Every structure is written in C-alpha cells, then in structure tokens.
Amino acid sequence: MSKVEMQPAAFFAEREFTCWRERECDDVYPCQVFSQGSNGVTLKLEDTTIRFAKGVAQEIARCLKDAFLVNFGNTVNVLFTSGKRKSKLERVFRKDEAGRWNYKAKGRFKCRQTESEIYFSKITKIPGDPMEELGIYTVEDGGVELVFDFMCYSFSMLDASWLAESLMKANR
C-alpha cells in the first residue's frame, strides 16, 4: 500500500465591501480572502496584502463575529456576545451615553513587512520585536473597522460577518 500525501485544498473568496465611513457616496472597495495549504491566510483589501498565521486569522474572525453580534444586538437594544472564551486580543464591551453597546478588541502582533505584504505571525509582548497593532472596533450606526498601524478599513456589519466566515473557511 502506497502512502499518498494530501495537499489541503486552496480557498478563495471575494466581495466588494461598502466603505462604512463613505457609505453615503456608495464607495466600495474589493476584499479577497485566500489560502494555499498550511501557509496561513491572506487578506487583500484594495491594494494592500496582509498575511496572517492561522491562529491570528482565527482570532480576528472571532473578534469580527463579536463586533457583528454587538451591532446586531444594538438593533434590538440587547448585548449579544459569543460567550466566554480566551482571547489573544484585549476585548472591551462598553455602553455609550446613548445606550448603544460598543466593542473594541486590540493587540500587538509580531510582524514582518516586505514591499508587497505585511505578515502577522503571533501576538507578542517581547520588547524589541517588530510589532504592529491590530484592532477591531464597532463604529456608529452599525459599522465595523479593522484597524492597523498603517491603515484603517471600515465596512458594514454584513461585510464583517462575511469576512469572519471567510477567514474561518480559509483557516481549515
């Protein structure tokens, strides 16, 4: 009996995101999520290519789901969360003066940047390591932001849900 090596299937998904901060202008931008085997997950937003180690992609997906649930809960005046779980990102749920819940998740990740991409490999607290901050926030009227030191991307809660699912599928 011969041993057959199986390669993980590639994953690819794409969608146009509504730029939440410019939604009244019908501004959209392309988003692609893809993976090839065990090399992590790649996210392309507009012309920026960002690669994540599998654990980082999974953590971002979970936090995007949290942001979606908080925004959805605000539509019916309830705080929905994904339940207790250990998170690599510091997560905060806070009610504002208008009674709406806000969500913030952030952390610093070890990263490597080249001309063509930035790669987030793991959360780190070691001084001297090249690090980038990454955050996921709810924004006014149901939007979500994915924030890096170098750029911020805003999109709808439906786009956040799609991105979370795509990152999870690419992570398999």
Wavefront OBJ file of the C-alpha trace (Angstrom):
o trace
v 0.000 0.000 0.000
v 1.487 3.340 -1.014
v 1.288 6.427 1.090
v -0.440 9.313 -0.691
v 0.263 12.825 0.508
v -2.830 15.027 0.500
v -2.445 18.746 -0.041
v -5.034 20.955 1.638
v -7.422 22.499 -0.843
v -6.943 26.147 -1.722
v -9.599 28.617 -0.623
v -10.596 31.823 -2.374
v -13.456 34.259 -1.738
v -14.014 37.829 -2.805
v -16.569 40.530 -2.231
v -16.918 44.275 -2.616
v -17.098 45.969 0.766
v -19.135 49.068 1.457
v -16.774 51.680 2.847
v -18.747 52.428 6.004
v -17.359 55.900 6.581
v -18.174 56.872 2.967
v -21.387 54.855 2.517
v -23.477 57.880 1.564
v -21.229 58.169 -1.535
v -21.731 54.466 -2.404
v -17.981 53.999 -2.016
v -16.895 50.345 -2.241
v -13.553 48.545 -2.304
v -12.515 44.977 -3.140
v -11.769 42.378 -0.484
v -10.228 38.962 -1.145
v -9.501 36.150 1.297
v -7.434 33.173 0.239
v -5.195 30.404 1.490
v -2.978 27.772 -0.015
v -2.314 24.852 2.276
v -0.722 25.495 5.641
v 0.897 28.842 4.781
v -1.652 30.882 6.692
v -4.400 33.132 5.378
v -4.072 36.101 3.058
v -6.382 39.113 3.146
v -6.252 41.626 0.328
v -8.062 44.914 0.937
v -7.844 47.269 -2.019
v -4.135 47.152 -2.937
v -2.869 46.065 0.492
v -1.884 42.423 1.037
v -1.888 41.190 4.633
v -0.974 37.634 5.626
v -1.885 36.071 8.942
v -0.671 32.966 10.698
v -3.626 30.594 11.107
v -4.059 31.394 14.807
v -4.089 35.138 14.137
v -6.674 34.737 11.334
v -8.878 32.680 13.660
v -8.658 35.290 16.416
v -9.544 38.104 14.009
v -12.522 36.082 12.727
v -13.815 35.556 16.261
v -13.478 39.253 17.088
v -15.256 40.218 13.857
v -18.105 37.924 14.921
v -18.170 39.683 18.303
v -18.424 43.070 16.551
v -21.233 41.756 14.343
v -23.143 40.436 17.375
v -22.772 43.730 19.261
v -24.052 45.710 16.265
v -26.901 43.277 15.725
v -27.824 43.475 19.408
v -27.943 47.258 19.194
v -30.783 46.951 16.662
v -32.938 45.326 19.381
v -31.366 47.012 22.465
v -29.664 43.840 23.751
v -25.990 42.940 24.149
v -25.253 39.753 22.217
v -21.824 38.181 22.657
v -20.221 34.965 21.516
v -19.859 33.779 25.091
v -16.848 33.439 27.317
v -13.671 32.452 25.568
v -9.995 33.088 25.895
v -8.943 35.811 23.532
v -5.484 36.822 22.378
v -6.807 40.333 21.866
v -7.922 42.546 24.720
v -11.708 42.840 24.328
v -13.887 45.579 25.820
v -17.688 45.874 25.723
v -18.863 49.341 26.755
v -22.190 51.139 26.691
v -22.160 54.720 25.401
v -24.255 57.679 26.587
v -26.980 56.900 24.016
v -27.354 53.370 25.424
v -25.693 51.603 22.483
v -23.033 48.967 23.067
v -19.575 49.427 21.591
v -16.939 46.760 21.095
v -13.187 47.085 20.943
v -10.615 44.313 20.516
v -6.945 45.097 20.117
v -3.500 43.618 20.474
v 0.079 43.854 19.269
v 1.393 41.197 16.924
v 4.825 40.183 15.790
v 5.064 41.119 12.148
v 7.330 41.176 9.139
v 6.838 43.683 6.366
v 8.085 43.432 2.789
v 7.463 45.614 -0.233
v 4.452 43.534 -1.245
v 2.847 42.467 2.054
v 2.773 42.545 5.825
v 2.737 39.264 7.764
v 1.278 38.944 11.275
v 2.712 35.823 12.901
v 1.734 35.877 16.582
v 0.818 38.068 19.489
v 3.896 39.233 21.337
v 4.883 41.235 24.369
v 8.631 40.943 23.851
v 10.261 44.373 23.642
v 12.333 44.876 20.532
v 10.336 42.530 18.297
v 8.913 44.296 15.256
v 5.252 44.693 16.175
v 2.109 46.167 14.682
v -1.118 46.925 16.495
v -4.300 45.394 15.175
v -7.798 46.316 16.316
v -11.421 45.532 15.559
v -13.991 48.133 16.561
v -17.688 48.776 16.172
v -18.462 52.204 14.756
v -21.527 54.414 14.712
v -24.704 53.132 13.064
v -23.637 49.505 12.712
v -20.251 49.609 11.030
v -17.054 47.748 11.858
v -13.427 48.804 11.500
v -10.332 46.684 11.065
v -7.501 48.944 12.192
v -3.768 48.509 11.617
v -0.936 50.911 12.476
v -0.660 51.698 8.765
v -4.338 51.796 7.682
v -7.965 51.566 8.774
v -10.717 49.785 6.850
v -14.380 50.422 7.652
v -17.224 48.238 6.414
v -20.774 47.120 7.154
v -21.680 44.532 9.773
v -22.740 42.185 6.943
v -19.277 42.568 5.411
v -17.800 41.844 8.863
v -19.832 38.641 9.090
v -18.742 37.585 5.585
v -15.097 38.340 6.403
v -15.260 36.355 9.667
v -16.714 33.320 7.855
v -14.202 33.612 5.016
v -11.244 33.806 7.407
v -12.529 30.711 9.244
v -13.012 28.758 5.995
v -9.577 29.765 4.725
v -8.137 28.611 8.037
v -9.278 24.995 7.593
l 1 2 3 4 5 6 7 8 9 10 11 12 13 14 15 16 17 18 19 20 21 22 23 24 25 26 27 28 29 30 31 32 33 34 35 36 37 38 39 40 41 42 43 44 45 46 47 48 49 50 51 52 53 54 55 56 57 58 59 60 61 62 63 64 65 66 67 68 69 70 71 72 73 74 75 76 77 78 79 80 81 82 83 84 85 86 87 88 89 90 91 92 93 94 95 96 97 98 99 100 101 102 103 104 105 106 107 108 109 110 111 112 113 114 115 116 117 118 119 120 121 122 123 124 125 126 127 128 129 130 131 132 133 134 135 136 137 138 139 140 141 142 143 144 145 146 147 148 149 150 151 152 153 154 155 156 157 158 159 160 161 162 163 164 165 166 167 168 169 170 171 172
